[in-house]
Amino acid sequence: MKHIEAAISFLFKMLISLRNLGSSLPRRVSPPCNHHLSSIFSSPSTTTTRACLISCCFTGVLCILRFPFVTKSNSNPTNFFDVLNKVSMTKIIQQDQWNDPRVVGSIQSSLAPIWVSRVLVEFKQDPKLALKFFKWAKTRVGFRHTTESYCILVHILFYARMYFHANNILKELVLSSWVLPGSDVFEILWTTRNVCVPGFGVFDALFSVLVELGMLEAAGQCFLRMTKFRVLPKARSCNAFLHRLSKAGEGDLSRDFFRDMVGAGIAPTVFTYNIMIGHVCKEGDMLTARSLFEQMKKMGLTPDIVTYNTLIDGYGKIGLLDESVCLFEEMKFMGCEPDVITYNALINSFCKFKGMPRAFEFFREMKDKDLKPNVISYSTLIDALCKEGMMQMAIKFFVDMTRVGLLPNEFTYSSLIDANCKAGNLGEAFMLADEMLQEHVDLNIVTFTTLLDGLCEEGMMNEAEELFRAMGKAGVTPNLQAYTALIHGHIKVRSMDKAMELFSEMREKDIKPDILLWGTIVWGLCSESKLEECKVIMTEMKESGIGANPVIYTTLMDAYFKGGNHTEAINLLEEMWDLGTEVTVVTFCALIDGLCKRGLVQEAIYFFGRMPDHDLQPNVAVYTALIDGLCKNNCIGDAKKLFDEMQDKNMIPDKIAYTAMIDGNLKHGNFQEALNMRNKMMEMGIELDLYAYTSLVWGLSQCGQVQQARKFLAEMIGKGIIPDETLCTRLLRKHYELGNIDEAIELQNELVEKGLIHGNSNPAVPNIQIRDDLDFSNFRT
């Protein structure tokens, strides 16, 4: 009966305390500004807080009624220390007397959580004992601290300036998965704030802990609640949150939080602006970056070297080099001395946008100011020199770099290796790779892929396969680029089956092909006229969510024409239009050329006329394809009009266009017009090639102009252009047909002597059998 009376008395006191506590809670306040985070994070009202607190306390009271104290007492206890007083408890904690029956009984009681919280409160003046007791209680089997006991201890430790321990306890609480349902760390921390003299720095600590643990959404919610209760975090904590948001790529949240932070009255620092400027610069938003830069200066904040370096690099990366240089001059004028990072940003920008002379000026200026160029400085210049094909200068810088004691990194080596591979110097490339290993610089995926691509370009597929296997042994997992290089190499050497094996292997490893690799596969299959397999690949590509680009469609269209299926080729064009895929000038060129080669000149003319409807203007290649088609299909008049039209549009005909006109005119007996075309070529500085000379010699022979033909034959031989045996015999036979026997014999002996035709036992009766209808212009690729 006494136990029940004690419980009722305790319940009454708790309800009175609850009422007083509820009245002490602040009324809900309006936020100082319109918070952008409010759409993402919600904040419970004060009413919710009270309801939560009542629920927790009422649950505790029910526990008291259900499980009354078993400890005997001669009077109704008013607190837990009636039986186990503070002095006794102090001794127990100091001397680790945890087996004391009174302690064991209390910790095993159903009221243990309440008892632990009261003990912590009683020891608020002795935080070390409170912490020791808390840690001991945590080790007891069957016992778990409540959110309230955690929060009470955090307040005690924070008040005692034991910040390290306070932060650890907060982290432990935040990471606990068993936090009481309906309770909230912030709310309980708020309701227990009067355990010690109220100090609101503990809420900043909670905010910082959430940021440190990467719990960005919870941190945003915590910030919103703090601003509503007018308990503002420090600028340093806000900066840490901004930095985390920026690193996580949360651009919109970063901007919103910055506005909310300023709106709440938290003064941003130079570091705050540096974070924001750095973030928008990475996004390429230099207008916002400049606006923030001007804003910070208006607030009386002096930009530091980080601010200037970030802006210089940001402008440089998008090619606004003048702005970079202006900022460079401004920082010097403001007394902010440039450092190596500043010069590296300028060097990188000018190298990237073809301003290497200026980059070298910055490099020299840096050295003149006694700033030592670092690995990045040298590597940037070496890479730029390699890309420009200036290998000797790149090697010079590489040697100079090692001479001053700088160790090249994987980027330095990869640049040199890539340049050597592209130049076909595989021996040099592999020597550099060996040097990397000797210098204990590991070959990374970029280096391996570069070497792999170099071997594949040279057709050294056995060596490429061996290197590919070596990647795995070195612990480097082949990526998409490595597979693409190897697959492309196998396709080049006509090993399509092996290429498809690798393609399947790659997909089994869950490496998803990109548009480049899909296009490579289509190109390989088209080159072997495996058009049905191409259809399968096109379907798989679409199912993977990647639509074919103009290059793939054009490749397939060209293959259909070569396979004699012009209907499918035209259908592809219609499909491109239906899907909204860009139809380029190259696509029309392939279409017109394909139709002309199939003899469908009128269809080619029709599509040529449709190009302006799609905002496309024919270029030299398109005009040349149609001119060539018209010439081959005996439409020399139309070809001449088109040739003149092209020149009227200030397009300079190329070698193929001139050759087509020469060939077409000679077929129609217009040998003088053909010679005029040849003369124009010479005036334009266009050298005749095998196809042009062949057209001239063959066509002039057909026109009976054997002297002119022989002149051009001698001219081409003199230039080291070897004529086909069929062309030589055509000219030789024409001499016989015209009765120029002496000249024929002289020519025949000359051709035999030069090894261009085989000898004949009877020069007067040549046994050479040739076709008069041969068209050498068809030999053109």
Secondary structure, DSSP 8 states (H G I E B T S, - for coil): -HHHHHHHHHHHHHHHHHHHHHHHS------SS--GGGGT-----HHHHHHHHHHHHHHHHHHHHHS---S--SS--SSGGGTS-HHHHHHHHHTT-TT-HHHHHHHHSTTHHHHHHHHHHHTTT-HHHHHHHHHHHHTSTT----HHHHHHHHHHHHHTT-HHHHHHHHHHHHH-TT--TT--HHHHHHHTGGGSS--THHHHHHHHHHHHTT-HHHHHHHHHHHHHTT----HHHHHHHHHHHHHTT-HHHHHHHHHHHHHTT----HHHHHHHHHHHHHTT-HHHHHHHHHHHHHTT----HHHHHHHHHHHHHTT-HHHHHHHHHHHHHTT----HHHHHHHHHHHHHTT-HHHHHHHHHHHHHTT----HHHHHHHHHHHHHTT-HHHHHHHHHHHHHTT----HHHHHHHHHHHHHTT-HHHHHHHHHHHHHTT----HHHHHHHHHHHHHTT-HHHHHHHHHHHHHTT----HHHHHHHHHHHHHTT-HHHHHHHHHHHHHTT----HHHHHHHHHHHHHTT-HHHHHHHHHHHHHTT----HHHHHHHHHHHHHTT-HHHHHHHHHHHHHHT----HHHHHHHHHHHHHTT-HHHHHHHHHHGGGGT----HHHHHHHHHHHHHTT-HHHHHHHHHHHHHTT----HHHHHHHHHHHHHTT-HHHHHHHHHHHHHTT----HHHHHHHHHHHHHTT-HHHHHHHHHHHHHTT----HHHHHHHHHHHHHTT-HHHHHHHHHHHHHTTSS---S-TTS------TT--GGGG--
